[in-house]
């Protein structure tokens, strides 16, 4: 028996979720977002499993280079673009597509001779107010890029801030801002993230950029994957490695902050924040044993969590435990831990054993 934490990655579920993208946005090209180590699932493994999409998106140059070194031939867009002339030449050499979001990047392109011309994306800040050129200068920036010998193609992009909330008026406002900014420009566009793929058909454009939905997580504020016909891709699992019996008033864990309300069994699960489980998960956050849920008690430790076994009288050492995934939606765990599923998935650490299952 091993006490190691295991992450089971269901590639059949991944393909199902990709098909959901195709069903929802059937007239578009797909740029699968696999940044942050494929949202914790393994970036190169996700790229290979999604090899028939038109393009991938990553955040940073080193992620794109890792994909090229792994033999990935698809279009790769780099969302943070470049900052130096040396980086620019690496984009050209490896046929990577930078996202341009600052005038200083255009100026650097104007000053730099490249071994081959680039295909680029011009990002417009339609209301996210994070990265992107102002709508008022978008057309001027596009014209400057289109005039450069070092630029072969310019496509247009923006990012939606509130598409996960279908009642928010901000998405329609951003779409109107984007349409006005690009009026008269003949170029392909990319607007829709996962939430917009499913919830805002008017945002689909020429390219969609699904991320979280590919991994089987609801892209909306409320609900779970099943509500959107998505299948969880990751199941994080471990085992019970100890069962202790304490009396009423005994304090459990660091800081003695959780006290047994009565005589009770407490299980110890081999998974903690060193594995990526959220340290801020509060007592009551569920894990799943074979006979049902068990709530966390006490503080999360580096290597373990403690769980209340009063409702699990048949539990024994060695029993499997699901931290999230099979039978326990990651959205439910994230809500109980006062965070979002993205953080849980991206935080899974290198000491977790990954198993890829077709």
C-alpha positions as CSV (number, residue, x, y, z in Angstrom):
1,X,0.0,0.0,0.0
2,X,1.3,3.5,-0.9
3,X,0.4,6.7,0.9
4,X,1.2,8.8,-2.2
5,X,-1.4,11.1,-3.6
6,X,-2.5,10.2,-7.1
7,X,-4.0,12.3,-9.8
8,X,-6.0,10.3,-12.3
9,X,-6.4,12.2,-15.6
10,X,-9.3,11.0,-17.8
11,X,-8.5,11.7,-21.4
12,X,-11.8,10.4,-22.6
13,X,-13.5,13.1,-20.5
14,X,-11.1,15.6,-22.0
15,X,-12.3,14.6,-25.5
16,X,-15.9,14.8,-24.4
17,X,-15.4,18.3,-23.2
18,X,-13.7,19.3,-26.4
19,X,-16.7,18.0,-28.3
20,X,-18.9,20.2,-26.1
21,X,-16.8,23.2,-27.3
22,X,-17.4,22.1,-30.9
23,X,-21.1,21.6,-30.4
24,X,-21.5,25.1,-28.7
25,X,-19.3,27.0,-31.2
26,X,-19.4,24.8,-34.3
27,X,-18.5,27.5,-36.8
28,X,-15.3,28.6,-35.1
29,X,-11.6,27.6,-34.8
30,X,-10.5,26.4,-31.3
31,X,-7.5,27.8,-29.4
32,X,-7.2,25.5,-26.4
33,X,-5.8,27.2,-23.3
34,X,-3.2,25.0,-21.7
35,X,-1.2,27.5,-19.7
36,X,-0.2,26.9,-16.1
37,X,0.8,23.4,-16.8
38,X,-2.5,22.7,-18.5
39,X,-4.4,24.0,-15.5
40,X,-2.5,21.5,-13.3
41,X,-3.2,18.5,-15.6
42,X,0.2,18.5,-17.5
43,X,0.8,20.9,-20.3
44,X,2.5,18.6,-22.8
45,X,0.1,15.8,-22.1
46,X,-2.9,18.0,-22.7
47,X,-1.3,19.3,-25.9
48,X,-0.9,15.7,-27.2
49,X,-4.4,14.7,-26.2
50,X,-5.9,17.8,-27.9
51,X,-3.6,17.7,-31.0
52,X,-6.5,18.2,-33.4
53,X,-7.4,21.7,-32.3
54,X,-6.2,24.5,-34.5
55,X,-4.1,26.3,-31.8
56,X,-3.0,26.4,-28.2
57,X,-2.7,29.4,-25.9
58,X,-0.1,29.7,-23.1
59,X,0.8,32.6,-20.9
60,X,4.6,32.9,-21.3
61,X,7.3,32.2,-23.8
62,X,9.0,29.4,-21.8
63,X,5.7,27.5,-21.9
64,X,5.6,27.8,-25.6
65,X,9.2,26.7,-26.0
66,X,8.6,23.7,-23.8
67,X,5.8,22.7,-26.2
68,X,8.0,23.1,-29.3
69,X,10.7,21.1,-27.6
70,X,8.1,18.4,-27.0
71,X,7.4,18.3,-30.7
72,X,4.1,20.2,-30.7
73,X,3.5,21.6,-34.2
74,X,0.2,23.4,-33.7
75,X,-0.2,27.2,-33.7
76,X,0.9,28.5,-30.3
77,X,-0.2,32.0,-29.1
78,X,1.6,33.5,-26.1
79,X,-0.8,35.7,-24.2
80,X,1.8,37.9,-22.4
81,X,3.7,38.4,-25.6
82,X,7.4,39.6,-25.6
83,X,9.4,42.2,-23.8
84,X,12.8,42.1,-25.5
85,X,14.4,41.9,-28.9
86,X,15.9,38.5,-28.0
87,X,12.5,37.2,-27.1
88,X,11.2,38.5,-30.4
89,X,13.7,36.5,-32.4
90,X,12.8,33.4,-30.4
91,X,9.2,33.9,-31.4
92,X,10.2,34.1,-35.0
93,X,12.6,31.2,-34.9
94,X,10.0,28.9,-33.3
95,X,7.0,30.2,-35.2
96,X,5.1,31.4,-32.1
97,X,2.4,34.0,-32.2
98,X,2.7,36.9,-29.7
99,X,-0.2,38.8,-28.3
100,X,0.5,42.6,-28.6
101,X,-1.1,44.5,-25.7
102,X,1.2,47.5,-25.3
103,X,2.4,50.2,-27.7
104,X,6.0,49.6,-26.5
105,X,5.8,46.1,-28.1
106,X,4.8,47.6,-31.4
107,X,7.8,50.0,-31.1
108,X,10.1,47.1,-30.4
109,X,8.8,45.3,-33.5
110,X,9.5,48.4,-35.6
111,X,13.1,48.5,-34.3
112,X,13.9,44.8,-34.7
113,X,14.9,42.8,-37.8
114,X,13.6,39.2,-37.6
115,X,14.6,36.1,-39.4
116,X,11.0,35.5,-40.5
117,X,7.8,37.5,-40.2
118,X,5.4,36.9,-37.3
119,X,1.7,36.3,-37.1
120,X,0.5,38.4,-34.2
121,X,-2.6,39.1,-32.1
122,X,-3.6,42.6,-31.2
123,X,-5.3,42.6,-27.8
124,X,-7.9,45.4,-27.1
125,X,-8.9,46.3,-23.6
126,X,-12.7,46.3,-24.0
127,X,-13.3,46.6,-20.2
128,X,-11.2,44.0,-18.4
129,X,-8.6,46.7,-17.6
130,X,-5.7,44.3,-17.2
131,X,-3.9,44.1,-20.6
132,X,-4.7,45.4,-24.0
133,X,-4.5,48.7,-26.0
134,X,-7.2,51.3,-25.4
135,X,-10.1,51.0,-27.9
136,X,-9.5,54.5,-29.1
137,X,-6.0,53.6,-30.5
138,X,-6.8,50.1,-31.6
139,X,-7.2,50.9,-35.3
140,X,-4.0,53.0,-35.3
141,X,-2.1,50.1,-33.6
142,X,-3.6,47.6,-36.1
143,X,-2.5,49.8,-39.0
144,X,1.1,50.1,-37.6
145,X,1.4,46.4,-37.2
146,X,-0.1,45.6,-40.7
147,X,2.5,48.0,-42.3
148,X,5.5,46.2,-40.8
149,X,7.6,43.8,-42.9
150,X,8.2,41.7,-39.8
151,X,4.4,41.1,-39.4
152,X,2.7,38.6,-41.7
153,X,-0.8,38.6,-40.2
154,X,-2.6,40.6,-37.5
155,X,-5.6,39.1,-35.7
156,X,-7.7,40.8,-33.0
157,X,-8.4,39.6,-29.5
158,X,-10.1,40.8,-26.2
159,X,-10.9,39.2,-22.9
160,X,-14.2,39.1,-21.0
161,X,-14.2,40.0,-17.4
162,X,-17.7,38.8,-16.3
163,X,-18.8,36.2,-18.8
164,X,-19.1,33.7,-15.9
165,X,-22.1,35.7,-14.6
166,X,-24.9,35.4,-17.1
167,X,-26.8,38.1,-15.4
168,X,-24.0,40.7,-15.7
169,X,-24.4,43.6,-18.2
170,X,-20.7,43.9,-18.5
171,X,-20.3,41.3,-21.2
172,X,-22.7,43.1,-23.6
173,X,-20.9,46.4,-22.9
174,X,-17.5,44.8,-23.7
175,X,-18.8,43.3,-26.9
176,X,-20.1,46.7,-28.0
177,X,-16.8,48.4,-27.1
178,X,-14.9,45.8,-29.0
179,X,-17.1,46.0,-32.1
180,X,-16.8,49.8,-32.2
181,X,-13.0,49.6,-31.8
182,X,-12.5,47.2,-34.7
183,X,-15.2,48.6,-37.0
184,X,-13.8,48.7,-40.6
185,X,-10.9,46.3,-39.8
186,X,-10.8,43.1,-41.8
187,X,-9.2,40.6,-39.5
188,X,-10.1,37.4,-37.6
189,X,-11.2,37.9,-34.0
190,X,-11.1,35.9,-30.7
191,X,-13.2,36.9,-27.8
192,X,-14.9,33.9,-26.1
193,X,-13.5,32.2,-23.1
194,X,-15.1,29.0,-21.7
195,X,-18.0,30.9,-20.2
196,X,-18.7,32.8,-23.4
197,X,-18.4,29.6,-25.4
198,X,-21.4,28.2,-23.5
199,X,-23.3,31.3,-22.5
200,X,-22.7,34.1,-25.0
201,X,-22.9,32.9,-28.6
202,X,-22.6,36.5,-29.9
203,X,-19.1,36.5,-28.5
204,X,-17.8,33.5,-30.5
205,X,-16.1,35.4,-33.4
206,X,-13.7,33.4,-35.6
207,X,-11.7,31.8,-32.7
208,X,-12.8,30.6,-29.3
209,X,-10.4,30.1,-26.4
210,X,-11.8,27.4,-24.1
211,X,-9.8,26.8,-20.9
212,X,-11.5,25.6,-17.7
213,X,-14.4,23.9,-19.5
214,X,-11.9,21.5,-21.2
215,X,-10.9,20.2,-17.8
216,X,-14.5,19.5,-16.9
217,X,-15.2,22.4,-14.6
218,X,-18.2,24.7,-14.8
219,X,-17.1,28.1,-16.2
220,X,-20.0,29.9,-14.4
221,X,-20.3,31.4,-10.9
222,X,-22.7,28.7,-9.8
223,X,-23.3,25.1,-10.6
224,X,-21.0,22.2,-11.5
225,X,-19.7,20.5,-14.6
226,X,-22.7,18.2,-14.8
227,X,-25.0,21.2,-15.2
228,X,-23.2,22.0,-18.5
229,X,-22.7,18.4,-19.7
230,X,-19.0,18.5,-18.9
231,X,-17.0,15.7,-17.4
232,X,-14.3,16.2,-14.7
233,X,-10.9,15.3,-16.1
234,X,-8.9,15.2,-12.8
235,X,-9.6,13.0,-9.8
236,X,-7.2,13.7,-6.9
237,X,-7.1,10.6,-4.6
238,X,-5.3,9.3,-1.6
239,X,-5.9,6.9,1.4
240,X,-6.6,6.9,5.1
241,X,-3.3,6.2,6.8
242,X,-4.5,6.4,10.5
243,X,-7.7,6.3,12.5
244,X,-7.6,7.6,16.1
245,X,-10.2,7.7,18.8
246,X,-10.4,10.8,20.9
247,X,-12.6,11.9,23.8
248,X,-14.7,15.0,24.1
249,X,-12.6,18.2,24.5
250,X,-9.5,16.8,22.8
251,X,-7.9,19.4,20.5
252,X,-6.8,18.3,17.0
253,X,-4.0,19.6,14.9
254,X,-1.9,22.8,14.7
255,X,-3.0,25.6,16.9
256,X,-5.4,23.3,18.8
257,X,-8.1,25.3,17.0
258,X,-10.6,22.4,16.5
259,X,-11.9,20.6,19.6
260,X,-13.8,17.3,19.6
261,X,-17.5,18.0,20.5
262,X,-17.8,14.4,21.8
263,X,-15.9,11.1,21.8
264,X,-15.3,10.4,18.2
265,X,-13.0,8.7,15.6
266,X,-10.8,11.0,13.5
267,X,-9.1,9.8,10.3
268,X,-5.9,11.0,8.8
269,X,-5.6,11.3,5.0
270,X,-2.2,11.4,3.3
271,X,-2.7,14.7,1.4
272,X,-1.9,18.2,2.5
273,X,-0.8,21.6,1.2
274,X,2.5,20.0,0.1
275,X,0.5,18.1,-2.5
276,X,-1.5,21.2,-3.5
277,X,-4.6,20.7,-1.2
278,X,-5.6,24.2,-0.1
279,X,-4.3,25.1,3.4
280,X,-7.2,27.5,3.9
281,X,-9.8,24.7,3.5
282,X,-12.1,25.1,6.5
283,X,-13.5,22.4,8.8
284,X,-16.5,20.9,7.0
285,X,-14.9,20.8,3.6
286,X,-15.8,17.4,2.3
287,X,-13.7,14.4,1.2
288,X,-15.3,11.3,-0.2
289,X,-14.8,7.8,1.3
290,X,-16.3,4.7,-0.3
291,X,-19.4,5.0,2.0
292,X,-20.0,8.7,1.7
293,X,-18.7,12.1,2.6
294,X,-16.5,12.9,5.6
295,X,-15.8,16.6,6.6
296,X,-12.4,18.0,7.4
297,X,-11.6,18.9,11.0
298,X,-8.7,21.0,12.2
299,X,-6.1,22.8,10.1
300,X,-4.7,21.3,6.9
301,X,-1.1,20.2,7.4
302,X,1.7,19.9,4.8
303,X,1.2,16.2,4.3
304,X,-2.1,15.3,5.8
305,X,-5.7,16.4,6.6
306,X,-7.9,15.1,9.4
307,X,-11.5,14.1,8.8
308,X,-14.5,13.4,11.0
309,X,-15.4,9.6,10.8
310,X,-18.5,9.7,13.0
311,X,-20.7,9.0,10.0
312,X,-18.2,6.4,8.5
313,X,-18.1,3.6,11.1
314,X,-16.9,1.1,8.5
315,X,-13.8,3.1,7.5
316,X,-10.5,1.4,7.9
317,X,-6.9,2.2,7.3
318,X,-6.0,1.9,3.7
319,X,-9.4,2.9,2.4
320,X,-9.3,5.2,-0.7
321,X,-10.2,8.8,-0.3
322,X,-11.2,11.2,-3.1
323,X,-10.2,14.8,-2.4
324,X,-12.0,16.0,-5.5
325,X,-13.0,14.4,-8.8
326,X,-14.9,11.0,-9.0
327,X,-18.1,11.6,-7.1
328,X,-17.0,14.9,-5.5
329,X,-17.1,17.9,-7.8
330,X,-14.1,20.2,-7.5
331,X,-16.5,23.1,-7.6
332,X,-18.0,21.8,-4.3
333,X,-14.6,21.5,-2.6
334,X,-13.6,25.0,-3.9
335,X,-16.7,26.6,-2.5
336,X,-16.2,25.0,0.9
337,X,-12.6,26.1,0.9
338,X,-13.6,29.7,-0.1
339,X,-11.7,29.6,-3.3
340,X,-12.2,28.8,-7.0
341,X,-11.6,25.5,-8.9
342,X,-8.9,27.0,-11.0
343,X,-6.7,27.5,-7.9
344,X,-7.2,23.9,-6.7
345,X,-6.3,22.4,-10.1
346,X,-3.3,24.7,-10.7
347,X,-1.9,24.1,-7.3
348,X,-1.4,20.3,-7.5
349,X,2.3,19.8,-6.8
350,X,5.0,17.8,-8.5
351,X,5.1,15.1,-5.8
352,X,1.7,13.9,-6.8
353,X,1.8,10.8,-9.1
354,X,-0.1,11.4,-12.4
355,X,-1.8,8.7,-14.3
356,X,-3.2,9.3,-17.8
357,X,-6.1,7.1,-18.7
358,X,-7.6,6.9,-22.2
